[in-house]
Amino acid sequence: MRTEAVQNRPAKAAAHSQTLSRGIRTLEILAAAQSPLTIAELSEALGVHRSIAYRILRTLEDHSLLIRDDAGRVQTGPGLAVLARGVSQDLQTAALPELTELANDLSMTAFIAVWDHRDTVTLLTVEPRHSGATLAQRPGTRHSFSSGAPGIAIQSAISEDAWARLAPGLPYRHEARAARAAGFATSHDEVLPGVSAIAAPIHVPGGMPAAICVIFLGRGNEPAAIGSRLGISARAIEAQLQ
């Protein structure tokens, strides 16, 4: 009997891991969706039977991680906002005043991007007040380190040897070497056609570097001035994190 119990543990653990993975994947699918999904659409995206999808939904619904509208369609719920508030909370608190000032002074969308293995993920965004058409950068937006100024800026704060250990097989961009010398990184037409980005690294005590960034249409004519301004904001945020 003891042997059977030991043999059964890995299978039970695997089942639990699969359930957790499906629940997390459900939230990822809903977060990326442009509109609420039906249970049929969600079960198809998950690759599971509708009965399994329904059980997952009920559990997530109990924790306010998703909600259903009157037609039974599913979307992310307010519980996710509570969880997101705790992600890099000190960084978010320190960055918000700087992002707000940057966005309004430069009339550009400003945001913080953080490391997530092979991607950068937008953590916090501020759009300018009293501005016309602005570019949106939703929290949770994910981009590969192979594109965009935020990834270059984060790379520039990491040595090439450390990068090889952290992201094996993912090249260290030569632009990161230039960004290390300049104090900021630039990109154009890499993530979205016609969109430029400028970013500066933020050194986070005890953690991976982050980046403070602005995005705008066209190339702009003052990248050095904007990069210098971002560097000042990055240092202010770092001072708050000490």
C-alpha positions as CSV (number, residue, x, y, z in Angstrom):
1,M,0.0,0.0,0.0
2,R,2.8,2.4,0.8
3,T,4.4,1.7,-2.6
4,E,1.2,2.5,-4.4
5,A,0.8,5.8,-2.5
6,V,4.3,6.9,-3.4
7,Q,3.7,5.9,-7.1
8,N,0.5,7.8,-7.3
9,R,1.9,11.1,-6.0
10,P,3.5,12.2,-9.3
11,A,0.3,11.6,-11.3
12,K,-1.8,13.6,-8.8
13,A,0.8,16.5,-8.8
14,A,0.7,16.5,-12.6
15,A,-3.1,16.7,-12.6
16,H,-3.0,19.6,-10.2
17,S,-0.3,21.3,-12.3
18,Q,-2.4,20.8,-15.5
19,T,-5.5,22.4,-13.8
20,L,-3.5,25.4,-12.6
21,S,-1.9,25.8,-16.1
22,R,-5.3,25.7,-17.7
23,G,-6.6,28.3,-15.3
24,I,-3.7,30.6,-16.0
25,R,-4.0,30.1,-19.7
26,T,-7.7,31.0,-19.5
27,L,-6.8,34.3,-17.9
28,E,-4.2,34.9,-20.6
29,I,-6.7,34.2,-23.4
30,L,-9.3,36.5,-21.9
31,A,-6.7,39.3,-21.3
32,A,-5.7,39.2,-24.9
33,A,-9.2,39.0,-26.4
34,Q,-10.6,42.1,-28.0
35,S,-14.1,41.4,-26.7
36,P,-15.8,38.9,-24.3
37,L,-15.7,35.3,-25.3
38,T,-18.4,32.6,-25.2
39,I,-17.7,29.4,-23.3
40,A,-17.6,27.6,-26.6
41,E,-14.9,30.0,-28.0
42,L,-12.9,29.7,-24.8
43,S,-13.0,25.9,-24.7
44,E,-11.9,25.9,-28.3
45,A,-9.0,28.2,-27.5
46,L,-8.0,26.1,-24.5
47,G,-8.4,22.8,-26.5
48,V,-10.6,21.3,-23.8
49,H,-14.2,20.0,-23.6
50,R,-16.8,22.6,-22.7
51,S,-17.5,20.9,-19.3
52,I,-13.8,21.3,-18.4
53,A,-13.8,24.9,-19.5
54,Y,-17.0,25.6,-17.4
55,R,-15.4,24.1,-14.3
56,I,-12.3,26.4,-14.8
57,L,-14.6,29.4,-15.3
58,R,-16.6,28.7,-12.2
59,T,-13.4,28.6,-10.0
60,L,-12.0,31.8,-11.5
61,E,-15.4,33.5,-11.2
62,D,-15.5,32.6,-7.5
63,H,-12.3,34.7,-7.0
64,S,-13.6,37.6,-9.2
65,L,-10.8,36.9,-11.7
66,L,-13.4,36.8,-14.5
67,I,-17.0,37.9,-14.9
68,R,-19.9,36.9,-17.3
69,D,-22.3,39.4,-18.9
70,D,-26.0,38.9,-19.3
71,A,-25.4,36.8,-22.5
72,G,-23.0,34.5,-20.6
73,R,-19.9,35.8,-22.4
74,V,-16.7,35.9,-20.3
75,Q,-14.2,38.6,-19.7
76,T,-11.5,39.4,-17.1
77,G,-12.8,40.5,-13.7
78,P,-11.8,43.1,-11.1
79,G,-9.9,40.5,-9.1
80,L,-7.1,40.7,-11.7
81,A,-6.7,44.4,-10.9
82,V,-6.1,43.6,-7.3
83,L,-3.4,41.1,-8.2
84,A,-1.8,43.4,-10.7
85,R,-1.6,46.1,-8.0
86,G,0.9,44.0,-6.1
87,V,3.2,43.3,-9.0
88,S,6.4,45.3,-8.4
89,Q,4.4,47.5,-6.2
90,D,7.3,49.7,-5.1
91,L,8.3,50.3,-8.7
92,Q,4.8,51.2,-9.7
93,T,4.5,53.6,-6.7
94,A,7.8,55.3,-7.5
95,A,7.2,55.5,-11.2
96,L,3.7,56.9,-11.4
97,P,4.5,60.5,-10.6
98,E,7.4,60.5,-13.1
99,L,5.3,58.8,-15.8
100,T,2.5,61.4,-15.3
101,E,4.9,64.3,-15.6
102,L,6.6,62.8,-18.7
103,A,3.3,62.1,-20.5
104,N,1.9,65.5,-19.9
105,D,5.1,67.5,-20.6
106,L,6.0,65.6,-23.7
107,S,2.4,64.8,-24.9
108,M,3.4,61.2,-25.3
109,T,2.3,57.9,-23.8
110,A,4.8,56.9,-21.1
111,F,5.2,53.5,-19.5
112,I,7.3,51.1,-17.5
113,A,8.5,47.9,-19.0
114,V,9.8,45.0,-17.0
115,W,11.7,41.8,-17.7
116,D,9.8,38.5,-18.3
117,H,12.4,35.9,-19.4
118,R,12.5,36.4,-23.2
119,D,10.0,39.3,-23.3
120,T,9.4,42.8,-22.0
121,V,6.0,43.3,-20.4
122,T,4.3,46.7,-19.9
123,L,3.7,47.2,-16.2
124,L,2.3,50.7,-15.9
125,T,1.1,53.2,-18.4
126,V,0.1,56.9,-18.4
127,E,-1.4,58.7,-21.4
128,P,-1.2,62.5,-21.7
129,R,-4.1,64.7,-20.6
130,H,-5.6,67.2,-23.0
131,S,-4.0,65.6,-26.0
132,G,-5.4,64.6,-29.4
133,A,-4.7,61.2,-30.8
134,T,-2.3,59.3,-28.6
135,L,-0.8,55.9,-28.8
136,A,-2.2,53.3,-26.3
137,Q,0.1,50.9,-24.5
138,R,-1.9,48.6,-22.4
139,P,-0.5,47.1,-19.2
140,G,0.3,43.5,-19.9
141,T,1.4,44.2,-23.5
142,R,4.3,41.8,-24.3
143,H,7.1,42.2,-26.8
144,S,10.2,40.1,-27.5
145,F,13.6,41.5,-26.6
146,S,14.4,41.3,-30.3
147,S,12.2,44.4,-30.9
148,G,11.7,47.8,-29.3
149,A,13.6,50.3,-27.2
150,P,12.5,49.0,-23.8
151,G,14.2,45.7,-24.4
152,I,17.3,47.4,-25.6
153,A,17.4,49.6,-22.5
154,I,16.9,46.6,-20.2
155,Q,19.7,44.7,-22.0
156,S,22.0,47.7,-21.7
157,A,21.8,47.5,-17.9
158,I,22.9,43.8,-18.0
159,S,26.4,42.6,-18.9
160,E,26.7,40.4,-22.0
161,D,27.9,37.4,-19.8
162,A,24.9,37.8,-17.5
163,W,22.6,38.0,-20.5
164,A,23.9,34.8,-21.9
165,R,23.0,33.0,-18.7
166,L,19.6,34.7,-18.3
167,A,18.4,34.2,-21.9
168,P,20.4,31.5,-23.6
169,G,20.0,31.6,-27.4
170,L,18.5,35.1,-27.4
171,P,21.1,37.5,-29.0
172,Y,22.5,40.5,-27.1
173,R,21.6,43.4,-29.5
174,H,24.5,45.6,-30.6
175,E,22.1,48.6,-30.0
176,A,22.3,47.7,-26.3
177,R,26.0,48.5,-26.3
178,A,25.4,51.9,-27.8
179,A,22.5,52.5,-25.3
180,R,24.9,51.7,-22.4
181,A,27.1,54.5,-23.6
182,A,24.3,57.0,-24.4
183,G,22.2,56.2,-21.3
184,F,19.1,55.6,-23.4
185,A,17.8,53.4,-26.3
186,T,15.8,54.2,-29.4
187,S,13.8,52.2,-31.9
188,H,11.6,52.9,-34.9
189,D,9.3,50.7,-36.9
190,E,10.2,47.6,-34.8
191,V,7.0,46.9,-32.9
192,L,4.4,48.9,-34.8
193,P,4.8,50.5,-38.3
194,G,5.6,54.2,-38.0
195,V,6.0,54.2,-34.2
196,S,9.1,55.3,-32.4
197,A,10.2,54.5,-28.9
198,I,12.8,55.9,-26.6
199,A,13.7,54.2,-23.3
200,A,16.1,54.5,-20.4
201,P,17.0,51.7,-18.0
202,I,16.0,51.6,-14.4
203,H,18.2,49.7,-11.9
204,V,16.0,48.0,-9.4
205,P,17.7,47.0,-6.1
206,G,17.8,43.2,-5.8
207,G,15.9,42.7,-9.0
208,M,16.1,42.7,-12.8
209,P,16.4,46.1,-14.5
210,A,13.3,47.8,-15.9
211,A,12.8,50.6,-18.4
212,I,11.0,53.8,-18.6
213,C,9.8,54.6,-22.1
214,V,7.8,56.9,-24.3
215,I,6.2,56.1,-27.7
216,F,5.1,58.4,-30.5
217,L,4.4,58.5,-34.2
218,G,7.2,59.3,-36.6
219,R,10.8,59.6,-35.8
220,G,10.8,62.9,-33.8
221,N,13.7,65.3,-34.0
222,E,14.9,65.4,-30.4
223,P,15.8,61.8,-29.4
224,A,18.8,63.0,-27.3
225,A,16.8,65.5,-25.4
226,I,14.0,63.0,-24.7
227,G,16.5,60.3,-23.8
228,S,18.2,62.7,-21.3
229,R,14.8,63.5,-19.8
230,L,14.0,59.8,-19.4
231,G,17.3,59.3,-17.8
232,I,16.5,62.0,-15.2
233,S,13.2,60.3,-14.5
234,A,14.9,56.9,-14.2
235,R,17.3,58.2,-11.6
236,A,14.5,59.8,-9.6
237,I,12.7,56.4,-9.6
238,E,15.8,54.6,-8.5
239,A,16.3,57.1,-5.6
240,Q,12.8,56.3,-4.4
241,L,13.6,52.5,-4.5
242,Q,16.6,52.8,-2.3
